[in-house]
Amino acid sequence: MVGLWLVLFVYAAMTIATAYVLRRLARGTPVPLAPQEEDVTEYPVV
């Protein structure tokens, strides 16, 4: 039974860590929401 709680704890910790990292990555690179926005000329489109 201890193994099950350990697996659940590790799964929850990894889920929280993944969500945190993805949110930081998403916030770190400002990208225009749509091509018709005014600031799109300053953003290099690859």
PQR file with spaces between the fields and no chain letter, atoms N, CA, C, O and H, PARSE charges and radii, in Angstrom:
ATOM       1  N    MET     1       0.828   -1.210    0.000 -0.4000 1.5000
ATOM       2  CA   MET     1       0.000    0.000    0.000 -0.0000 2.0000
ATOM       3  C    MET     1       0.869    1.269    0.000  0.5500 1.7000
ATOM       4  O    MET     1       0.484    2.299   -0.555 -0.5500 1.4000
ATOM       5  N    VAL     2       2.029    1.174    0.624 -0.4000 1.5000
ATOM       6  CA   VAL     2       2.924    2.326    0.663 -0.0000 2.0000
ATOM       7  C    VAL     2       3.412    2.662   -0.743  0.5500 1.7000
ATOM       8  O    VAL     2       3.591    3.834   -1.075 -0.5500 1.4000
ATOM       9  H    VAL     2       2.342    0.338    1.075  0.4000 1.0000
ATOM      10  N    GLY     3       3.625    1.645   -1.563 -0.4000 1.5000
ATOM      11  CA   GLY     3       4.071    1.858   -2.928 -0.0000 2.0000
ATOM      12  C    GLY     3       3.061    2.641   -3.750  0.5500 1.7000
ATOM      13  O    GLY     3       3.437    3.485   -4.564 -0.5500 1.4000
ATOM      14  H    GLY     3       3.479    0.694   -1.293  0.4000 1.0000
ATOM      15  N    LEU     4       1.784    2.365   -3.540 -0.4000 1.5000
ATOM      16  CA   LEU     4       0.727    3.082   -4.253 -0.0000 2.0000
ATOM      17  C    LEU     4       0.734    4.563   -3.891  0.5500 1.7000
ATOM      18  O    LEU     4       0.628    5.419   -4.770 -0.5500 1.4000
ATOM      19  H    LEU     4       1.479    1.680   -2.879  0.4000 1.0000
ATOM      20  N    TRP     5       0.857    4.867   -2.605 -0.4000 1.5000
ATOM      21  CA   TRP     5       0.904    6.275   -2.176 -0.0000 2.0000
ATOM      22  C    TRP     5       2.146    6.968   -2.710  0.5500 1.7000
ATOM      23  O    TRP     5       2.104    8.148   -3.058 -0.5500 1.4000
ATOM      24  H    TRP     5       0.943    4.172   -1.892  0.4000 1.0000
ATOM      25  N    LEU     6       3.253    6.234   -2.774 -0.4000 1.5000
ATOM      26  CA   LEU     6       4.478    6.809   -3.313 -0.0000 2.0000
ATOM      27  C    LEU     6       4.318    7.141   -4.795  0.5500 1.7000
ATOM      28  O    LEU     6       4.731    8.210   -5.243 -0.5500 1.4000
ATOM      29  H    LEU     6       3.287    5.275   -2.492  0.4000 1.0000
ATOM      30  N    VAL     7       3.719    6.228   -5.550 -0.4000 1.5000
ATOM      31  CA   VAL     7       3.486    6.469   -6.978 -0.0000 2.0000
ATOM      32  C    VAL     7       2.546    7.653   -7.166  0.5500 1.7000
ATOM      33  O    VAL     7       2.794    8.495   -8.029 -0.5500 1.4000
ATOM      34  H    VAL     7       3.383    5.360   -5.186  0.4000 1.0000
ATOM      35  N    LEU     8       1.493    7.739   -6.397 -0.4000 1.5000
ATOM      36  CA   LEU     8       0.555    8.857   -6.499 -0.0000 2.0000
ATOM      37  C    LEU     8       1.224   10.181   -6.145  0.5500 1.7000
ATOM      38  O    LEU     8       0.967   11.198   -6.790 -0.5500 1.4000
ATOM      39  H    LEU     8       1.291    7.055   -5.696  0.4000 1.0000
ATOM      40  N    PHE     9       2.072   10.175   -5.135 -0.4000 1.5000
ATOM      41  CA   PHE     9       2.781   11.385   -4.748 -0.0000 2.0000
ATOM      42  C    PHE     9       3.736   11.837   -5.847  0.5500 1.7000
ATOM      43  O    PHE     9       3.779   13.021   -6.183 -0.5500 1.4000
ATOM      44  H    PHE     9       2.281    9.349   -4.611  0.4000 1.0000
ATOM      45  N    VAL    10       4.501   10.904   -6.409 -0.4000 1.5000
ATOM      46  CA   VAL    10       5.441   11.244   -7.481 -0.0000 2.0000
ATOM      47  C    VAL    10       4.679   11.749   -8.699  0.5500 1.7000
ATOM      48  O    VAL    10       5.101   12.720   -9.328 -0.5500 1.4000
ATOM      49  H    VAL    10       4.466    9.943   -6.136  0.4000 1.0000
ATOM      50  N    TYR    11       3.562   11.110   -9.045 -0.4000 1.5000
ATOM      51  CA   TYR    11       2.756   11.534  -10.188 -0.0000 2.0000
ATOM      52  C    TYR    11       2.233   12.962   -9.984  0.5500 1.7000
ATOM      53  O    TYR    11       2.296   13.786  -10.896 -0.5500 1.4000
ATOM      54  H    TYR    11       3.219   10.322   -8.535  0.4000 1.0000
ATOM      55  N    ALA    12       1.722   13.246   -8.791 -0.4000 1.5000
ATOM      56  CA   ALA    12       1.208   14.582   -8.500 -0.0000 2.0000
ATOM      57  C    ALA    12       2.333   15.616   -8.538  0.5500 1.7000
ATOM      58  O    ALA    12       2.145   16.713   -9.063 -0.5500 1.4000
ATOM      59  H    ALA    12       1.671   12.576   -8.050  0.4000 1.0000
ATOM      60  N    ALA    13       3.477   15.285   -7.998 -0.4000 1.5000
ATOM      61  CA   ALA    13       4.606   16.221   -7.992 -0.0000 2.0000
ATOM      62  C    ALA    13       5.086   16.504   -9.413  0.5500 1.7000
ATOM      63  O    ALA    13       5.372   17.653   -9.749 -0.5500 1.4000
ATOM      64  H    ALA    13       3.630   14.393   -7.572  0.4000 1.0000
ATOM      65  N    MET    14       5.176   15.482  -10.244 -0.4000 1.5000
ATOM      66  CA   MET    14       5.609   15.684  -11.623 -0.0000 2.0000
ATOM      67  C    MET    14       4.578   16.489  -12.417  0.5500 1.7000
ATOM      68  O    MET    14       4.951   17.297  -13.267 -0.5500 1.4000
ATOM      69  H    MET    14       4.943   14.549   -9.972  0.4000 1.0000
ATOM      70  N    THR    15       3.297   16.279  -12.153 -0.4000 1.5000
ATOM      71  CA   THR    15       2.253   17.037  -12.832 -0.0000 2.0000
ATOM      72  C    THR    15       2.337   18.516  -12.473  0.5500 1.7000
ATOM      73  O    THR    15       2.235   19.380  -13.345 -0.5500 1.4000
ATOM      74  H    THR    15       2.993   15.623  -11.462  0.4000 1.0000
ATOM      75  N    ILE    16       2.520   18.799  -11.203 -0.4000 1.5000
ATOM      76  CA   ILE    16       2.629   20.189  -10.750 -0.0000 2.0000
ATOM      77  C    ILE    16       3.890   20.830  -11.334  0.5500 1.7000
ATOM      78  O    ILE    16       3.852   21.974  -11.786 -0.5500 1.4000
ATOM      79  H    ILE    16       2.602   18.097  -10.495  0.4000 1.0000
ATOM      80  N    ALA    17       4.999   20.101  -11.327 -0.4000 1.5000
ATOM      81  CA   ALA    17       6.242   20.637  -11.869 -0.0000 2.0000
ATOM      82  C    ALA    17       6.122   20.910  -13.365  0.5500 1.7000
ATOM      83  O    ALA    17       6.621   21.925  -13.853 -0.5500 1.4000
ATOM      84  H    ALA    17       5.030   19.171  -10.960  0.4000 1.0000
ATOM      85  N    THR    18       5.465   20.013  -14.093 -0.4000 1.5000
ATOM      86  CA   THR    18       5.285   20.204  -15.533 -0.0000 2.0000
ATOM      87  C    THR    18       4.430   21.433  -15.811  0.5500 1.7000
ATOM      88  O    THR    18       4.766   22.238  -16.680 -0.5500 1.4000
ATOM      89  H    THR    18       5.060   19.189  -13.697  0.4000 1.0000
ATOM      90  N    ALA    19       3.333   21.584  -15.085 -0.4000 1.5000
ATOM      91  CA   ALA    19       2.468   22.746  -15.276 -0.0000 2.0000
ATOM      92  C    ALA    19       3.222   24.035  -14.964  0.5500 1.7000
ATOM      93  O    ALA    19       3.056   25.030  -15.669 -0.5500 1.4000
ATOM      94  H    ALA    19       3.059   20.930  -14.380  0.4000 1.0000
ATOM      95  N    TYR    20       4.044   24.030  -13.922 -0.4000 1.5000
ATOM      96  CA   TYR    20       4.823   25.214  -13.555 -0.0000 2.0000
ATOM      97  C    TYR    20       5.811   25.583  -14.656  0.5500 1.7000
ATOM      98  O    TYR    20       5.912   26.748  -15.038 -0.5500 1.4000
ATOM      99  H    TYR    20       4.179   23.222  -13.350  0.4000 1.0000
ATOM     100  N    VAL    21       6.539   24.590  -15.165 -0.4000 1.5000
ATOM     101  CA   VAL    21       7.537   24.849  -16.197 -0.0000 2.0000
ATOM     102  C    VAL    21       6.866   25.330  -17.481  0.5500 1.7000
ATOM     103  O    VAL    21       7.355   26.269  -18.109 -0.5500 1.4000
ATOM     104  H    VAL    21       6.457   23.643  -14.854  0.4000 1.0000
ATOM     105  N    LEU    22       5.766   24.715  -17.882 -0.4000 1.5000
ATOM     106  CA   LEU    22       5.081   25.131  -19.100 -0.0000 2.0000
ATOM     107  C    LEU    22       4.529   26.546  -18.983  0.5500 1.7000
ATOM     108  O    LEU    22       4.557   27.307  -19.950 -0.5500 1.4000
ATOM     109  H    LEU    22       5.368   23.952  -17.372  0.4000 1.0000
ATOM     110  N    ARG    23       4.031   26.899  -17.806 -0.4000 1.5000
ATOM     111  CA   ARG    23       3.543   28.278  -17.615 -0.0000 2.0000
ATOM     112  C    ARG    23       4.687   29.280  -17.693  0.5500 1.7000
ATOM     113  O    ARG    23       4.529   30.355  -18.270 -0.5500 1.4000
ATOM     114  H    ARG    23       4.009   26.281  -17.021  0.4000 1.0000
ATOM     115  N    ARG    24       5.847   28.934  -17.112 -0.4000 1.5000
ATOM     116  CA   ARG    24       7.005   29.829  -17.185 -0.0000 2.0000
ATOM     117  C    ARG    24       7.473   29.990  -18.617  0.5500 1.7000
ATOM     118  O    ARG    24       7.810   31.099  -19.034 -0.5500 1.4000
ATOM     119  H    ARG    24       5.975   28.060  -16.643  0.4000 1.0000
ATOM     120  N    LEU    25       7.502   28.911  -19.378 -0.4000 1.5000
ATOM     121  CA   LEU    25       7.914   28.985  -20.775 -0.0000 2.0000
ATOM     122  C    LEU    25       6.936   29.811  -21.595  0.5500 1.7000
ATOM     123  O    LEU    25       7.344   30.582  -22.463 -0.5500 1.4000
ATOM     124  H    LEU    25       7.229   28.011  -19.040  0.4000 1.0000
ATOM     125  N    ALA    26       5.654   29.654  -21.323 -0.4000 1.5000
ATOM     126  CA   ALA    26       4.649   30.393  -22.076 -0.0000 2.0000
ATOM     127  C    ALA    26       4.723   31.882  -21.772  0.5500 1.7000
ATOM     128  O    ALA    26       4.484   32.708  -22.653 -0.5500 1.4000
ATOM     129  H    ALA    26       5.323   29.028  -20.618  0.4000 1.0000
ATOM     130  N    ARG    27       5.050   32.229  -20.539 -0.4000 1.5000
ATOM     131  CA   ARG    27       5.161   33.638  -20.160 -0.0000 2.0000
ATOM     132  C    ARG    27       6.455   34.268  -20.652  0.5500 1.7000
ATOM     133  O    ARG    27       6.516   35.483  -20.838 -0.5500 1.4000
ATOM     134  H    ARG    27       5.244   31.558  -19.823  0.4000 1.0000
ATOM     135  N    GLY    28       7.485   33.467  -20.865 -0.4000 1.5000
ATOM     136  CA   GLY    28       8.798   33.987  -21.191 -0.0000 2.0000
ATOM     137  C    GLY    28       8.934   34.524  -22.601  0.5500 1.7000
ATOM     138  O    GLY    28       9.794   35.369  -22.849 -0.5500 1.4000
ATOM     139  H    GLY    28       7.435   32.480  -20.715  0.4000 1.0000
ATOM     140  N    THR    29       8.118   34.065  -23.529 -0.4000 1.5000
ATOM     141  CA   THR    29       8.246   34.502  -24.917 -0.0000 2.0000
ATOM     142  C    THR    29       6.972   35.199  -25.362  0.5500 1.7000
ATOM     143  O    THR    29       5.992   34.529  -25.690 -0.5500 1.4000
ATOM     144  H    THR    29       7.419   33.379  -23.327  0.4000 1.0000
ATOM     145  N    PRO    30       6.961   36.523  -25.383 -0.5600 1.5000
ATOM     146  CA   PRO    30       5.758   37.238  -25.810  0.2800 2.0000
ATOM     147  C    PRO    30       5.565   37.105  -27.323  0.5500 1.7000
ATOM     148  O    PRO    30       6.407   37.537  -28.111 -0.5500 1.4000
ATOM     149  N    VAL    31       4.466   36.514  -27.702 -0.4000 1.5000
ATOM     150  CA   VAL    31       4.143   36.301  -29.106 -0.0000 2.0000
ATOM     151  C    VAL    31       2.828   37.011  -29.388  0.5500 1.7000
ATOM     152  O    VAL    31       1.907   36.932  -28.576 -0.5500 1.4000
ATOM     153  H    VAL    31       3.782   36.163  -27.063  0.4000 1.0000
ATOM     154  N    PRO    32       2.715   37.703  -30.519 -0.5600 1.5000
ATOM     155  CA   PRO    32       1.437   38.338  -30.837  0.2800 2.0000
ATOM     156  C    PRO    32       0.327   37.295  -30.958  0.5500 1.7000
ATOM     157  O    PRO    32       0.554   36.166  -31.394 -0.5500 1.4000
ATOM     158  N    LEU    33      -0.878   37.704  -30.560 -0.4000 1.5000
ATOM     159  CA   LEU    33      -1.993   36.761  -30.572 -0.0000 2.0000
ATOM     160  C    LEU    33      -2.440   36.416  -31.985  0.5500 1.7000
ATOM     161  O    LEU    33      -2.866   35.290  -32.243 -0.5500 1.4000
ATOM     162  H    LEU    33      -1.062   38.621  -30.206  0.4000 1.0000
ATOM     163  N    ALA    34      -2.349   37.356  -32.886 -0.4000 1.5000
ATOM     164  CA   ALA    34      -2.813   37.116  -34.249 -0.0000 2.0000
ATOM     165  C    ALA    34      -1.954   37.935  -35.211  0.5500 1.7000
ATOM     166  O    ALA    34      -1.417   38.974  -34.827 -0.5500 1.4000
ATOM     167  H    ALA    34      -2.003   38.271  -32.677  0.4000 1.0000
ATOM     168  N    PRO    35      -1.821   37.478  -36.456 -0.5600 1.5000
ATOM     169  CA   PRO    35      -0.980   38.198  -37.415  0.2800 2.0000
ATOM     170  C    PRO    35      -1.451   39.618  -37.714  0.5500 1.7000
ATOM     171  O    PRO    35      -0.642   40.449  -38.128 -0.5500 1.4000
ATOM     172  N    GLN    36      -2.719   39.917  -37.521 -0.4000 1.5000
ATOM     173  CA   GLN    36      -3.211   41.245  -37.843 -0.0000 2.0000
ATOM     174  C    GLN    36      -2.923   42.266  -36.740  0.5500 1.7000
ATOM     175  O    GLN    36      -3.275   43.437  -36.884 -0.5500 1.4000
ATOM     176  H    GLN    36      -3.376   39.241  -37.185  0.4000 1.0000
ATOM     177  N    GLU    37      -2.297   41.847  -35.653 -0.4000 1.5000
ATOM     178  CA   GLU    37      -1.985   42.800  -34.593 -0.0000 2.0000
ATOM     179  C    GLU    37      -0.863   43.737  -35.033  0.5500 1.7000
ATOM     180  O    GLU    37      -0.056   43.395  -35.898 -0.5500 1.4000
ATOM     181  H    GLU    37      -2.011   40.896  -35.536  0.4000 1.0000
ATOM     182  N    GLU    38      -0.825   44.911  -34.432 -0.4000 1.5000
ATOM     183  CA   GLU    38       0.111   45.957  -34.856 -0.0000 2.0000
ATOM     184  C    GLU    38       1.570   45.598  -34.555  0.5500 1.7000
ATOM     185  O    GLU    38       2.459   45.975  -35.319 -0.5500 1.4000
ATOM     186  H    GLU    38      -1.480   45.189  -33.729  0.4000 1.0000
ATOM     187  N    ASP    39       1.830   44.892  -33.478 -0.4000 1.5000
ATOM     188  CA   ASP    39       3.204   44.629  -33.085 -0.0000 2.0000
ATOM     189  C    ASP    39       3.808   43.429  -33.815  0.5500 1.7000
ATOM     190  O    ASP    39       4.922   43.017  -33.491 -0.5500 1.4000
ATOM     191  H    ASP    39       1.108   44.586  -32.858  0.4000 1.0000
ATOM     192  N    VAL    40       3.112   42.870  -34.771 -0.4000 1.5000
ATOM     193  CA   VAL    40       3.617   41.684  -35.449 -0.0000 2.0000
ATOM     194  C    VAL    40       4.854   42.009  -36.299  0.5500 1.7000
ATOM     195  O    VAL    40       5.646   41.116  -36.600 -0.5500 1.4000
ATOM     196  H    VAL    40       2.207   43.205  -35.034  0.4000 1.0000
ATOM     197  N    THR    41       5.022   43.269  -36.683 -0.4000 1.5000
ATOM     198  CA   THR    41       6.191   43.638  -37.488 -0.0000 2.0000
ATOM     199  C    THR    41       7.472   43.553  -36.671  0.5500 1.7000
ATOM     200  O    THR    41       8.546   43.369  -37.244 -0.5500 1.4000
ATOM     201  H    THR    41       4.379   43.994  -36.439  0.4000 1.0000
ATOM     202  N    GLU    42       7.394   43.679  -35.355 -0.4000 1.5000
ATOM     203  CA   GLU    42       8.570   43.605  -34.485 -0.0000 2.0000
ATOM     204  C    GLU    42       8.925   42.182  -34.111  0.5500 1.7000
ATOM     205  O    GLU    42       9.999   41.938  -33.563 -0.5500 1.4000
ATOM     206  H    GLU    42       6.522   43.828  -34.889  0.4000 1.0000
ATOM     207  N    TYR    43       8.048   41.245  -34.394 -0.4000 1.5000
ATOM     208  CA   TYR    43       8.280   39.848  -34.032 -0.0000 2.0000
ATOM     209  C    TYR    43       8.766   39.083  -35.254  0.5500 1.7000
ATOM     210  O    TYR    43       8.070   39.049  -36.269 -0.5500 1.4000
ATOM     211  H    TYR    43       7.175   41.443  -34.840  0.4000 1.0000
ATOM     212  N    PRO    44       9.952   38.462  -35.184 -0.5600 1.5000
ATOM     213  CA   PRO    44      10.465   37.735  -36.346  0.2800 2.0000
ATOM     214  C    PRO    44       9.666   36.458  -36.590  0.5500 1.7000
ATOM     215  O    PRO    44       9.598   35.590  -35.719 -0.5500 1.4000
ATOM     216  N    VAL    45       9.075   36.346  -37.748 -0.4000 1.5000
ATOM     217  CA   VAL    45       8.323   35.145  -38.096 -0.0000 2.0000
ATOM     218  C    VAL    45       9.242   34.223  -38.883  0.5500 1.7000
ATOM     219  O    VAL    45       9.825   34.620  -39.891 -0.5500 1.4000
ATOM     220  H    VAL    45       9.130   37.051  -38.455  0.4000 1.0000
ATOM     221  N    VAL    46       9.360   33.012  -38.418 -0.4000 1.5000
ATOM     222  CA   VAL    46      10.278   32.055  -39.049 -0.0000 2.0000
ATOM     223  C    VAL    46       9.548   31.257  -40.093  0.5500 1.7000
ATOM     224  O    VAL    46      10.143   30.396  -40.741 -0.5500 1.4000
ATOM     225  H    VAL    46       8.886   32.689  -37.599  0.4000 1.0000
